Amino acid sequence: MDLYIGLDVSLASTAICVLSSHGQVIKETTALSAPEELERALRSLSGTVAGIGLEAGPLSQ
């Protein structure tokens, strides 16, 4: 199953929403804004990541 991930990044935490290719919410969660914490939050997903979207803002680089 193809998965689409949306990330809303802030300094301390990141809101995460994962959708299926049919638009069904698979997972909604937050994680600390550190690479290893984001990886931990997303590692349990089963499927293929087809796309990742970042909120356009000063922390999205």
Secondary structure, DSSP 4 states (H G I P E B T S, - for coil): -EEEEEEEE-SSEEEEEEEETTS-EEEEEEEESSHHHHHHHHTT--SEEEEEEE--STT--
